Amino acid sequence: MTLPEGTPETNGPVAAPEEILWEPVVAEPSPVSPTFDEVTRRRTKEIIARYPQSRSALLPLLHLVQSVEGYVSQDGIRYCAEALELTTAEVSAVATFYTMYKRTPCGEHLVSVCTNTLCAALGGDDIYAALQARLGTDGRPLGHEETAGEPGTPGSITLEHAECLAACDLAPVIQVNYEYFDNQTVESAEALVDALRAGERPAPTRGAPLTDFTTVELELAGIFPNLEVSVEGPSAAAETLRGAQLAAERGWVAPPMPDEPPAMPDLPEKR
């Protein structure tokens, strides 16, 4: 009897086929870039250990990568994939879905101008256009997610227009490294970026003292080199609390939940 492969059937041992080793035409880079040093790898293990499923650590690990490189590079994609036993396609799908993960190197500061409906109506569009012109060069306005200066160097700024920054009661608003600067005008916004380019770190309206983009990314990864400083500063504004204060002064309370849910109206008959 002859097997389908053409090998005569025997009762003796069958020799294994000769192993063929695949040699890539172009050597692939190591999945773990030397950019990610021992400290980063230790932090990676700490982050993964917080989750019952390792893949749940992907979001903070992408922030960790940004804290090292200033953006999410292909090396960063491979690093996360190897650490979490995911494919690079799975990591890339997440990194390209969320706008907080940048695919090009960022400046020392990320300046986000809210141009959603309320901020835009109150001057957000004018602020964004003014900052584009102020940070541009040779008469060319700076574009969305473009950087004025060499990325990562002191005084460099990446500018972006952002969707709702959850501060409509304080519109128009700007964030610098995700810290709030409320009730902005064209003039105050221009003064803010001028100060950042000069190496100053103006105090945000609310939140922690201003640092830089990579430090904030480390904190978003869940690593706080100085937690006490990171939580300093006011967390709410008078405008935000005004409704609660009025309700307390006037004795307004929400109606209690009924013991039984209200009866629902009958559905119309189908015809």
N, C-alpha and C positions, 0 to 999 in steps of 0.2 A: 504493500500500500504506500502510496506517495502522498505526503501532506500537501496542502494548497501552495505552500512556499516552494515546493519542489524537493523537499528533503525527505528521503526514505524514512519510514517509521522504524524506530528501533526501541528496544527495551533498555538500552544503555543510556548513560548521561548525554544530554544534548549540550553542545558547546554554545556558550552565549555569543551573540553577535559581537563583532569587534566594535569597541566604543569609539565614537567619532567626536572629537572635541571641536567645538565651534570657536573660530577665531574671528573677532570683529575686524572689519576693515579699518575702522577708526576706533582707537581705544576710547572707551567711555570714561568720563571722570568718576572719581570715587563718589559713592552716594553720600558720604559724610565729608563735607568741606572742612578744610583746616580752619576756616573762619570760626567755626563753632568749637571753642576751646573746652577745656575740662570743666571750667566753672559753668558754662552753658549746658554741658551734658549732665552735670550734677543737678542743675535746676530743672532740666528736662525730666529727670527721674522723679524729682520732688513733685512736679506738676502731675505727671501721669499717675503717681501713687494716690492722688486725691480722688480718683474716679474708679468706680467698679468696672467699667468698660474702658479700656485704654483709648479707644477711638474718640471718646467724649472729650479728651484733652486736646483735640485738634485746634480749637479756637484759641485757647491760651498759648499753645505752642507757636502758632503763627504770630501772635503778639511778641513772644519771646524772640523769634527769628528777627522781627522788625527792630527789636531793641538792640540787636547785635549789628545788623546790616543797614538799618535805616529804611528798609523795604523788604518785600518778600521776593527773593531771587529764585532762580531755578535750583541753585544749591539749597536754598531754604526749603523749597518744595520737596526735594529728595531727602533732606534731613528729617523733616516731619514724617514723610512716608516710611522711612526706615524705622524711626523711633516707635511708630504706632502700628507697624505692619500693615500699612495701607498701600494702595497703588498711587503713583504720582498723579494719575488722572483724578482719583478721588480727592486728593489734597488740592489740586489745581481747581477743581470744581468749586470748592469752598472758598479758596483764596480769591477767585475772580467774581464770586457772588456778592461778597460783602465789601462795601466801599472803604471801610477802615483799613483794609489790607492794600497797601500800595505796591504796584508792580514796577515802579521806577523810583530811584533814590530820592529821598526827601531832604529838605533843608533842616537846619537846626530847629526851626519852628514851623509848624503847620498852622496856617491861618485859614479858618473856615468861615465864610460869610453866608449867613442864611439868606436865601433868595426865594423861600417859599412864600405863600400868598400874603400873609399879614406883614412879615418883615419886608417883602418887596414893596408892598403898598406904602409902607412908612419910611422907605428910603433904602432898603437893602440892595436893590438893583443899582442905585446910584453909588452906594458905597463900594460894591463889587467893581463897577466900571472905573471908579476913581483909583482903587488899589491896583487894578490891572494896568492902568496908565502909569501910576507912580512906580510900580515895580518892573515895568517893561524896559526895553532898551531900544535905542535907535528908532523911536517912534512906533515900535511894535508893542502892543499891550501884552502883558503876561497872560498866558492861557490857563485854562483849568488844569490843576495838578501839575503846573510847570513851576520851576524853581528859579528864583532870583538869587544869583550867587552860586558858588560851587556847593553842590549838595553835601550836607553834613558839616560844613565849615561854619565857624562863628559868624552870626549875622545873616546867614542864608535863610530864605523864606520860601516855602511852598504854599501857593495860593490855590484855594478851591472854592467853588460855590457849593453850598450844602443844602440838602432838603431840611425839613423842619428840625430845629435844634431844641425843641421842647421848652421854649421860653417866650411864648407869644405875648405874655403879659409884660415883657420887658423889651419888646421889639423896637427897633431892629437890633439884632445881636450878632456878635462875632465870637468865635472860639479861637483861642490860641493853645494848641496842644490839648484841646478838649476842655480848657478852662474858660469860663464865661466872662465876656466884656459886654455889659448890657447897655441899652439905651444909647446906641452909637449914632454918630453923625458922620458925614464925609470928613469933616475936619478932625474929629476925635480918632477916627479910624486911620487916617493918614499919619497923625501924630503917633499912634500906637505902632505902626509898622516902622516908622522912622526910628523910634526908640529901640525896637527889636534889632534893627540893622546896626544900630550903634552899640549893641552889646548890652543894653539895659533889659531888665525884666520887670515891667510894670505889674503892679498888683492887680489880679483879676477882681471883678466886682463881687464875685462869689467863688468859693472853693479854695483849694490849696494854693500856696505860693507857686508862682510860675517857675517851671524848670525848662526842659527841652523835650523834643519829640521822642528821642530814644529812652529817656528816663520814664516818661509817661507810658511808653509801650511796655517797659519792664513791669510797671505797676499793673497795667491791664492784664499782664500774664499772671498776676497774683504774687509777684515778688516785690516786697516793700523794703528797700534798704533803710528807710527811716519813716516808719509808720506814723509816728507822732506828728512829724512835719507834714506828711501827706494828707492828713485829715484836718489841718488847721484851716481857719477861715470860716466865714459865714456860709451856710448851706442854703439859705432861703432869703428872699428879698421881701421888703414891705409890701410890694404889689402882689406878690404871690399869696401872702397871708391875709390880705385885706378882707377877702370874703369870709374867712373863718372868724376874723375879729368882729365883723359886722353881725354875723350870726350869733356870736356869744353876747354882744352888747344888746341885741334886740330879742334874745330868747328864741331864735329860730332853731327848730330841730327837725330832723327828718322824721316822717311818719314811721311808726313801728311796723315791723313785719307782721302780717296777719297770721293767726294760728292756722288757718286753712287758705290755700291759694284761691283767688277769685275764680268764679265760674267763667269758662270761656264761652263765647257766643257759638251758637250752632252753625255748622258749616252749611252753605247753600247746597241744595240738591243739584246733582249733576243732571244735565239734560242732554 
